[in-house]
Amino acid sequence: LNFLSSQNSGNQLVASNVASVYVADTTDIQYASLDSIDGLKGEKGEYKISSATQLQVEATENRSWGYQWAIEENTCGSKLTEAADKYDAHPAPTDEHRKLLGASGGKRTWMFATPGEDSNHIRGLPCEVTFVYKRPWLTEPDTAKDRRTIVVTVV
């Protein structure tokens, strides 16, 4: 990785070449999967994380039928804020796989940030993030199993 920085000083051009830059990410990541929570039984995923930890939430999603996961409600406020949201489609299907209607899909991943160790938030108080799997133009999901909640306690 090379960077070239320059500074124009009068009529002189001063340049410096930086050989490499390494930035270490010391943030811990806690992983959660909506696929492991049974929405029919009313189960909730429960996670206890430190103020210096990010929470990564993943879910299987099949957009070929119009369905996608969305955050329905986040009662955590500034203790747990959405930092990133991305969708990765599965690799291109094989010829045999193409014969199956609606068989494509992918993985939705959210990254949530905590306020950091120096934050003045109330620690140890649980909050909830509720996700819903539905077509965006519908007001409600098809069934109760399509709504999943995680409980997060930031300490």
C-alpha positions as CSV (number, residue, x, y, z in Angstrom):
1,L,0.0,0.0,0.0
2,N,1.7,3.2,-1.1
3,F,0.6,6.8,-0.5
4,L,2.1,9.8,-2.1
5,S,1.5,13.1,-0.4
6,S,2.6,16.4,-1.8
7,Q,2.7,20.0,-0.6
8,N,3.3,23.0,-2.8
9,S,5.7,25.4,-1.1
10,G,6.0,28.5,-3.2
11,N,7.6,27.2,-6.5
12,Q,8.9,24.0,-4.9
13,L,7.0,20.7,-4.8
14,V,7.8,18.7,-1.8
15,A,6.8,15.0,-1.9
16,S,7.1,12.2,0.6
17,N,6.4,8.5,0.0
18,V,4.9,6.5,2.8
19,A,5.8,2.8,2.4
20,S,2.8,1.3,4.3
21,V,0.2,2.1,6.7
22,Y,-1.4,-0.5,9.1
23,V,-4.4,0.3,11.2
24,A,-5.3,-2.3,13.8
25,D,-9.0,-2.7,14.5
26,T,-9.2,-3.6,18.2
27,T,-13.0,-3.6,18.4
28,D,-14.5,-6.9,19.4
29,I,-17.4,-8.3,17.5
30,Q,-20.3,-10.4,18.9
31,Y,-22.1,-12.5,16.3
32,A,-25.9,-13.1,16.2
33,S,-28.0,-15.1,13.8
34,L,-31.8,-14.5,13.3
35,D,-31.9,-17.9,11.7
36,S,-31.3,-19.6,15.1
37,I,-34.3,-17.8,16.7
38,D,-37.7,-19.5,16.5
39,G,-40.2,-16.7,15.9
40,L,-43.2,-19.1,16.4
41,K,-42.1,-20.0,19.9
42,G,-41.5,-16.3,20.7
43,E,-37.8,-17.0,21.4
44,K,-35.5,-14.0,21.7
45,G,-31.8,-14.1,21.1
46,E,-30.1,-12.7,24.2
47,Y,-26.7,-11.0,24.0
48,K,-24.6,-9.3,26.7
49,I,-21.9,-7.1,25.2
50,S,-19.4,-4.6,26.4
51,S,-19.4,-0.9,25.4
52,A,-16.4,-1.5,23.1
53,T,-18.1,-4.3,21.2
54,Q,-19.9,-4.3,17.8
55,L,-22.8,-6.6,17.3
56,Q,-23.1,-8.3,13.9
57,V,-26.5,-9.7,13.1
58,E,-27.0,-12.1,10.1
59,A,-30.1,-13.5,8.5
60,T,-30.8,-15.7,5.4
61,E,-32.9,-13.7,2.9
62,N,-34.5,-14.6,-0.5
63,R,-35.1,-11.5,-2.5
64,S,-36.2,-13.4,-5.6
65,W,-39.7,-13.5,-4.1
66,G,-39.6,-9.9,-2.8
67,Y,-38.9,-10.8,0.8
68,Q,-36.3,-9.1,2.9
69,W,-35.4,-8.5,6.5
70,A,-35.8,-5.1,8.0
71,I,-35.4,-3.5,11.4
72,E,-38.9,-3.0,12.7
73,E,-38.0,-1.4,16.1
74,N,-34.9,-0.6,18.0
75,T,-35.5,0.4,21.7
76,C,-31.7,0.7,22.4
77,G,-31.3,4.3,21.4
78,S,-27.7,5.4,21.4
79,K,-26.5,2.3,23.2
80,L,-26.8,0.3,20.0
81,T,-26.9,2.1,16.7
82,E,-27.0,0.7,13.1
83,A,-23.5,1.2,11.6
84,A,-23.9,-0.9,8.4
85,D,-26.4,-2.9,6.5
86,K,-25.4,-5.1,3.5
87,Y,-26.8,-7.9,1.4
88,D,-24.6,-10.6,-0.2
89,A,-26.3,-12.7,-2.9
90,H,-25.4,-16.4,-3.1
91,P,-23.0,-17.2,-5.9
92,A,-24.5,-17.7,-9.3
93,P,-26.5,-21.0,-9.3
94,T,-25.5,-24.0,-11.3
95,D,-27.6,-25.1,-14.3
96,E,-29.4,-27.7,-12.1
97,H,-30.1,-25.1,-9.5
98,R,-31.6,-22.7,-12.1
99,K,-34.5,-25.1,-12.6
100,L,-35.8,-24.4,-9.1
101,L,-38.0,-21.4,-9.1
102,G,-37.1,-18.9,-6.3
103,A,-34.1,-21.0,-5.1
104,S,-31.7,-18.0,-5.1
105,G,-31.1,-15.9,-2.0
106,G,-28.4,-14.5,0.1
107,K,-27.3,-13.2,3.5
108,R,-28.3,-9.9,5.1
109,T,-25.8,-8.5,7.6
110,W,-26.2,-5.6,10.0
111,M,-23.4,-4.2,12.1
112,F,-24.4,-2.3,15.2
113,A,-22.1,0.0,17.1
114,T,-22.0,0.6,20.8
115,P,-21.1,4.0,22.3
116,G,-17.7,3.1,23.6
117,E,-16.1,2.7,27.1
118,D,-16.2,6.5,27.8
119,S,-19.9,6.8,27.2
120,N,-22.2,8.0,29.9
121,H,-25.1,5.6,29.0
122,I,-26.9,3.4,31.6
123,R,-25.1,0.1,31.6
124,G,-26.8,-3.3,32.3
125,L,-30.3,-2.3,31.2
126,P,-31.6,-4.6,28.4
127,C,-33.1,-3.3,25.2
128,E,-34.6,-4.9,22.2
129,V,-34.1,-4.9,18.4
130,T,-37.0,-6.4,16.4
131,F,-36.5,-7.6,12.8
132,V,-39.3,-8.5,10.4
133,Y,-39.1,-10.6,7.2
134,K,-41.7,-9.5,4.7
135,R,-42.2,-7.8,1.4
136,P,-41.5,-4.1,1.8
137,W,-44.9,-3.0,0.5
138,L,-46.8,-5.1,3.0
139,T,-47.7,-3.7,6.5
140,E,-47.4,-7.1,8.3
141,P,-45.3,-10.3,7.7
142,D,-47.1,-13.4,6.5
143,T,-46.7,-15.3,9.8
144,A,-45.6,-14.7,13.4
145,K,-42.4,-16.7,12.7
146,D,-41.3,-13.9,10.4
147,R,-40.7,-11.5,13.3
148,R,-37.6,-12.1,15.4
149,T,-36.3,-10.1,18.4
150,I,-32.9,-9.9,20.0
151,V,-32.3,-8.6,23.5
152,V,-29.1,-6.7,24.0
153,T,-27.5,-5.7,27.3
154,V,-24.6,-3.3,27.0
155,V,-22.4,-3.4,30.0
